[in-house]
Amino acid sequence: MKLLLHVGPPKTGTTSLQHAFDENRQILIDHGIYYPQGAKQLVGRVFAPSHHGVFIDLKGWDYAYFNIDSDQRSWSRSLHEWMLEAREHSCPFLLISSELLSYFDDQDWAAVWQGILEAEGRSEFSFEEVVLLYTERDIELTAESQYAEHVKHGFWEHPDVGIPLMADSINSGRHRIESLSSNVDQRFRFQLISGFFTYSRENDLPSEVADLSKWFDVLSNGLGAIFSNASLPKMNARLPKQAIQELVDFNRVNTPQRLTSSLPFADLNDDALSQEEQQALRRLHLFRHELSLSYELREKVYQLELESIEAKANKAMADAELLAVEHQLNEVTQELVAMKQTRGWRLVELLRRLRFWT
């Protein structure tokens, strides 16, 4: 059996891919790939499509921030159970997905490896190799997306500073993952998923499209053909640049400096946070909600205005068409009046024009 670890990184279609894996679990099983069910979410109590829970536990992060139930099994115990489930389904591949792995340092990866060894110790078999699936995307676009996501959680650096920081973090994270075979164990193998994103220009603007079939072809040869006409929905839409700038300005005034790096993994009820910091988080959540609602309403108004303009244009076209038909009817009426005073051949000519005579 081989272990496939989809490590992201964030903002490379990870959430959409996880939903695709989750919704097509039986198709994956039919092709020998087992994708386990994720943990229960706090809001909605439905199962998450990812496997963040075991890695949140391993890293010691806060469950509530990720909307994951804290009553989780450990990484090694979960992996052991997933290995048995994969074997029950006769699947030679076990697929686990969490972009949180892209944030792991060497010590964290050592813990991941220890969990793998413990899971193998509980089982009667082991993994031939551990394949690290890493999705390639334009580094500048990825950094911009990650910057916008961090701003939503309290980051306040200017884009000229923040985006290069994100790019450096992405590059160092990739290098760390690529080096696992030499730094942790030789069974680790890095596999780059390239060609997933394609780029073009529409109306002189850059356009980016994700091809779901190419990703599935990596999992199993020919599997992509099933998804050849499937589009990858955007699960975490980014706020407009103007809204991001408004959030940056708000964060610069509102967010205590100590939280700027740890904020994405902080809980509103975390005892480690001071009362001031908890209040800052609440203000940020409220401001972000109101800002998002504001831009949603602006977009709705814009769409309604477009529909109104289109309706007026359609009405103008309909009015013009009606005038043309009335004009044609008037001409035909005049012809009919004139025919009463002409010979029969004029009647034949008129019938041909009206297509009643062939």
C-alpha positions in Angstrom: 0.0 0.0 0.0 1.1 3.5 -0.7 0.3 6.6 1.3 -0.6 9.7 -0.7 -0.3 12.9 1.3 -1.9 15.9 -0.4 0.0 18.8 1.3 -1.4 21.8 -0.6 0.0 24.4 -0.4 -2.9 26.7 0.6 -4.6 28.7 -2.2 -3.9 26.1 -4.9 -7.5 24.8 -5.1 -7.1 22.6 -2.0 -10.6 23.1 -0.5 -12.2 22.5 -3.9 -10.1 19.4 -4.5 -11.0 18.1 -1.0 -14.7 18.5 -1.8 -14.1 16.7 -5.1 -12.4 13.8 -3.4 -15.1 13.6 -0.8 -18.0 13.8 -3.2 -16.4 11.2 -5.5 -15.3 8.8 -2.9 -16.8 5.7 -4.5 -15.3 6.5 -7.9 -11.9 6.8 -6.2 -12.5 3.4 -4.5 -13.3 1.9 -7.9 -9.9 3.0 -9.0 -8.1 1.7 -6.0 -7.8 4.9 -4.0 -9.3 5.2 -0.5 -10.2 8.7 0.7 -11.3 8.5 4.4 -14.1 10.6 5.8 -13.0 13.7 7.6 -13.9 14.9 11.1 -17.2 16.4 12.3 -17.4 20.2 11.9 -18.5 22.3 14.9 -20.9 24.4 12.8 -23.5 22.3 11.0 -22.2 19.0 12.5 -21.4 17.6 9.0 -18.2 15.8 8.1 -15.4 18.0 6.8 -14.0 17.0 3.4 -10.4 17.3 4.6 -8.3 15.6 7.3 -7.2 18.8 9.2 -8.3 17.3 12.6 -5.4 14.9 13.1 -2.8 17.5 12.1 -4.3 20.2 14.3 -3.9 17.8 17.1 -0.3 16.9 16.1 0.6 20.6 15.8 -1.2 21.7 18.9 -3.3 24.3 17.1 -6.8 25.4 18.1 -9.7 23.3 16.8 -12.3 26.0 17.0 -10.6 28.2 14.5 -10.8 25.5 11.9 -14.4 24.6 12.8 -13.4 21.1 13.8 -14.7 19.0 16.7 -11.9 18.7 19.3 -12.8 15.1 20.2 -10.4 13.6 17.7 -8.2 10.5 17.5 -4.5 10.9 17.3 -2.7 10.9 13.9 -1.2 7.4 14.4 -4.5 5.9 15.6 -6.5 7.5 12.8 -4.0 6.4 10.2 -4.1 2.8 11.5 -7.9 2.7 11.2 -7.7 4.3 7.7 -5.2 1.7 6.6 -7.6 -1.1 7.7 -10.5 0.6 5.9 -8.4 0.9 2.7 -7.6 -2.8 2.8 -11.2 -3.7 3.4 -12.0 -1.9 0.2 -9.1 -3.5 -1.6 -7.5 -0.2 -2.3 -3.7 -0.1 -2.8 -3.6 3.7 -2.3 -4.6 5.7 0.8 -5.2 9.4 0.1 -5.0 12.0 2.9 -5.5 15.7 2.3 -4.6 18.7 4.5 -2.8 21.9 3.4 -1.9 22.4 7.0 1.0 20.1 6.3 2.7 22.8 4.2 3.2 24.8 7.4 5.0 22.0 9.2 8.7 22.4 10.1 11.2 19.6 10.4 10.2 18.7 13.9 6.6 18.5 12.9 7.4 16.2 10.0 9.4 14.0 12.4 6.2 13.7 14.4 4.3 12.8 11.3 6.8 10.1 10.5 6.6 8.7 14.0 2.9 8.5 13.7 3.3 6.5 10.4 5.7 4.1 12.1 3.3 3.6 15.1 0.3 3.0 12.7 2.4 0.4 10.8 3.3 -1.2 14.1 -0.4 -1.7 14.9 -1.0 -3.2 11.5 0.1 -6.3 9.7 1.6 -4.3 6.8 3.5 -1.1 6.0 3.6 1.5 3.3 5.9 1.0 0.3 6.3 4.7 0.1 4.8 8.0 1.2 4.1 10.3 -1.8 3.9 14.0 -1.1 1.5 15.6 -3.6 2.3 19.3 -4.1 0.2 21.4 -6.5 2.1 23.9 -8.5 0.6 27.4 -9.1 2.1 30.7 -10.2 4.0 31.8 -7.2 2.9 35.5 -7.5 -0.8 34.6 -7.6 -0.4 32.1 -4.8 1.4 34.7 -2.6 -1.3 37.3 -3.4 -4.0 34.8 -2.4 -2.3 33.8 0.8 -1.7 37.5 1.7 -5.4 38.2 1.3 -6.3 35.3 3.5 -3.9 36.4 6.2 -5.3 39.9 6.1 -8.8 38.5 6.7 -7.4 37.1 10.0 -5.6 40.2 11.2 -2.4 40.6 9.2 -1.7 44.3 8.6 1.5 44.5 6.5 1.4 46.5 3.3 1.1 44.4 0.2 4.6 45.5 -0.9 5.9 43.9 2.2 3.4 41.1 2.9 3.2 39.5 -0.5 7.0 38.9 -0.8 6.9 37.5 2.8 4.2 35.0 1.6 6.3 34.1 -1.5 9.3 33.4 0.7 7.3 31.3 3.0 5.8 29.3 0.1 9.3 28.7 -1.4 10.8 27.6 1.9 7.9 25.3 2.7 8.2 23.7 -0.7 12.0 23.2 -0.2 11.4 21.7 3.2 8.8 19.2 1.8 11.1 18.3 -1.1 13.9 17.5 1.3 12.0 15.1 3.5 13.4 12.0 1.7 16.9 13.0 2.8 16.0 14.7 6.1 13.4 12.3 7.5 13.2 9.0 5.6 13.9 7.7 2.2 10.3 6.4 1.8 9.2 10.0 1.3 8.8 11.0 -2.3 8.0 14.5 -3.5 5.7 14.7 -6.6 4.9 18.0 -8.2 1.4 18.4 -9.7 2.1 20.7 -12.7 -0.3 21.7 -15.5 -3.2 21.9 -13.1 -3.6 25.6 -13.6 -3.6 27.1 -17.1 -3.2 30.8 -17.9 -4.5 33.0 -20.7 -5.7 36.5 -21.3 -9.3 37.6 -21.7 -10.2 41.2 -22.5 -6.5 42.0 -22.0 -6.7 40.7 -18.4 -4.9 37.5 -17.1 -7.2 34.5 -16.6 -6.5 31.4 -14.6 -8.4 28.1 -15.0 -8.0 24.9 -13.0 -8.3 21.5 -14.8 -9.7 19.0 -12.4 -9.1 16.1 -14.8 -5.3 16.6 -14.8 -5.2 16.3 -11.0 -7.2 13.1 -11.0 -5.0 11.7 -13.8 -2.1 11.9 -11.3 -4.0 9.7 -8.9 -4.8 7.1 -11.4 -4.1 6.9 -15.2 -7.4 7.4 -17.0 -9.3 8.6 -14.0 -9.1 12.2 -15.3 -11.3 11.2 -18.3 -14.3 10.9 -15.9 -13.8 14.5 -14.8 -12.9 15.9 -18.3 -15.9 18.2 -18.3 -15.9 19.0 -14.6 -15.0 22.5 -13.4 -13.4 23.3 -10.1 -15.6 25.6 -8.1 -14.0 28.4 -6.0 -14.7 27.5 -2.4 -12.9 30.4 -0.7 -13.6 33.5 -2.8 -11.2 36.4 -2.2 -12.4 39.8 -1.3 -11.8 42.6 -3.8 -8.5 44.5 -3.6 -10.2 47.6 -2.2 -11.8 45.5 0.6 -8.4 44.0 1.4 -6.9 47.4 1.7 -9.8 48.5 4.1 -9.0 45.4 6.2 -5.3 46.2 6.3 -6.1 49.7 7.5 -8.5 48.3 10.1 -6.0 45.7 11.3 -3.2 48.3 11.7 -5.3 50.1 14.2 -7.2 47.3 15.8 -4.9 44.3 16.0 -2.3 44.0 18.8 1.1 43.3 17.4 1.6 40.1 19.3 -1.3 38.5 17.4 -0.2 39.3 13.9 1.6 36.0 13.5 -0.5 33.7 15.7 -3.9 35.2 14.9 -5.0 32.6 12.3 -4.7 29.9 14.9 -6.1 31.8 17.8 -9.5 31.1 19.5 -11.8 33.8 20.8 -12.0 31.9 24.1 -8.3 31.1 24.4 -7.2 31.7 28.0 -3.8 32.6 26.7 -5.2 35.7 25.1 -5.7 38.9 27.1 -9.1 40.5 27.3 -7.9 43.2 25.0 -6.7 40.7 22.4 -10.0 38.8 22.6 -11.9 42.0 22.1 -9.7 42.8 19.1 -10.5 39.4 17.6 -14.2 40.0 18.0 -14.0 43.4 16.4 -12.1 42.0 13.5 -14.7 39.2 13.0 -17.5 41.7 13.1 -15.8 44.2 10.8 -14.9 41.5 8.3 -18.5 40.2 8.3 -19.9 43.7 7.7 -17.3 44.4 5.1 -18.0 41.2 3.2 -21.8 41.9 3.4 -21.1 45.4 2.1 -19.3 44.2 -1.0 -21.9 41.4 -1.6 -24.6 44.1 -1.6 -22.5 46.3 -3.8 -22.1 43.5 -6.3 -25.9 42.8 -6.1 -26.7 46.4 -6.8 -24.2 46.3 -9.8 -25.8 43.2 -11.2 -29.3 44.7 -10.8 -28.1 47.8 -12.6 -26.8 45.7 -15.4 -30.1 43.8 -15.6 -31.9 47.1 -15.7 -29.8 48.4 -18.5 -30.2 45.1 -20.4 -33.9 45.2 -19.9 -34.1 48.7 -21.3 -32.0 47.7 -24.3 -34.2 44.7 -24.9 -37.3 46.9 -24.6 -35.8 49.3 -27.2 -35.0 46.4 -29.5 -38.5 45.1 -29.1 -40.0 48.5 -29.8 -37.9 48.8 -33.0 -38.9 45.3 -34.1 -42.6 46.2 -33.5 -42.3 49.3 -35.6 -40.7 47.3 -38.4 -43.5 44.8 -38.3 -46.1 47.5 -38.3 -44.4 49.2 -41.2 -44.4 45.9 -43.1 -48.0 45.2 -42.3 -48.9 48.7 -43.6 -47.1 48.0 -46.9 -48.9 44.7 -47.3 -52.2 46.3 -46.5 -51.6 48.9 -49.2 -50.6 46.1 -51.7 -53.9 44.4 -50.9 -55.8 47.5 -51.6 -54.0 48.1 -54.8 -54.5 44.4 -56.0 -58.2 44.9 -56.1 -57.5 47.3 -59.0 -54.9 45.2 -60.8 -54.6 42.1 -62.9 -54.2 38.5 -61.5 -50.4 38.3 -62.0 -49.9 40.9 -59.3 -51.7 38.6 -56.9 -49.3 35.7 -57.7 -46.3 38.0 -57.1 -47.7 39.1 -53.8 -48.4 35.5 -52.7 -44.8 34.5 -53.5 -43.5 37.5 -51.4 -45.6 36.3 -48.5 -44.5 32.7 -49.0 -47.9 31.3 -49.6 -47.0 30.4 -53.1 -44.0 28.2 -54.2 
